[in-house]
Amino acid sequence: MTDILAVYDKEHVEYEDPNFRMKIWTIHHPSQAFDQYGPWHYHEEVEWITVLSGTMTMETTHAAYTLQGGDVAMLGSNELHRSHKYGHAPLIYLVCHVDMSAFMDPSLLTYLAAFTGRSANVTLLNEALQKYPLSQQAIHELLHHMLRDITAKQRGYEFAVNASLKKLLHTLIQVDDEEIIKPMDPQLAIKLRPALAYIEQQLEGSCQIADISGKLNYNSSYFAKLFKKGMGMTFTSYVQMRRMKRAERLLLTEAWSVTEISARVGFTSPAQFYQLFKRHFGCSPKQFVERRQVKSSLAQPDTAPASSRSFP
């Protein structure tokens, strides 16, 4: 099952079965005689990549990972990223997109916030994977099993794929020495789930703790303590983080002005947006975009990437 590469900035993942929200396939990138980065893009799904042959680099806005045959890397939900290919030899890699919220059944609700990117940046687990080659190999094999089962679609394949995914997640927790993935109290997770969904809907407008606590019939002060206990940060910090994450994507994927983007992430004052952005990223929005562009132009001819698109 091989997909032809296409260029795009955003991705809406089309699932063959809407009730089984996972897509896994192999991409074959033919040899090319020119160097080119793929475009920045993002998607809601968590993504795993494992290289079968050739060499590629996965790049986020904060790090770059060189991948060769057998290497595995992952991207958290809504992580802005792109890829490039080294040399002129063919590149073949396997890609897996998963809507984590669809696979977090009630017994795993305590990990929902972490694996959906709401309380943890799971992209950071790539650092841990590089230290544990045997665990990386195990994930490489699990992805192959998932591809085989979801392609063959034998009776009950959903159970086999689900089991492999759960084992993959357990493997990640085992290598997570920094404890990036932290479980939440089950009862607390149930209480916070509607609040997190509401925040995502309100990022473009007013998003006040009084409004959300009122909708959930909580006292504002009590809800603030509840939120911080579950998410590991204050309500305001979380909303700012989500707004900056969205602003980061918009700056690199849309031809909008800073004023337009500031409005799209809930700021009535562009100056306030500018101030918070600079504090969050250490540079102005304009500098942020320029640094990404400069980084693209610094590729050397002998090691420069060649790709007609970014990661799927």
Number of C-alpha atoms within 10 A of each C-alpha: 9 12 11 9 16 10 15 16 19 16 12 10 16 10 14 10 9 8 8 14 18 25 20 22 20 20 20 17 21 14 16 15 9 13 20 20 20 23 21 24 25 25 21 18 25 24 25 20 25 26 22 20 17 19 22 23 19 20 20 17 16 7 11 13 17 16 22 19 16 18 22 27 25 21 26 25 23 18 26 24 24 23 26 24 30 24 21 18 16 15 22 21 25 21 21 21 23 22 20 24 16 12 17 17 12 12 8 13 21 21 23 24 24 21 23 22 21 17 21 19 17 22 20 17 22 19 13 18 22 16 11 12 14 11 19 24 16 16 27 23 16 19 25 19 16 24 21 15 19 18 13 10 12 10 9 9 16 15 11 15 21 15 14 20 20 15 15 20 13 12 16 20 17 13 19 19 11 11 12 16 20 20 19 21 13 16 11 16 21 14 15 18 13 13 18 17 10 14 21 13 11 15 19 17 14 13 18 14 20 15 12 18 17 12 12 15 10 14 12 17 11 10 22 18 13 19 21 15 14 22 22 15 15 16 20 13 12 19 21 19 16 16 23 19 17 19 22 20 21 21 17 20 17 11 10 12 12 19 15 13 23 24 17 17 22 20 20 14 11 16 13 12 25 19 14 16 23 15 11 14 13 12 15 18 20 12 13 18 14 13 12 13 12 10 9 14 11 9 14 9 11 9 12 19 24 23 27 21 22 23 23 26
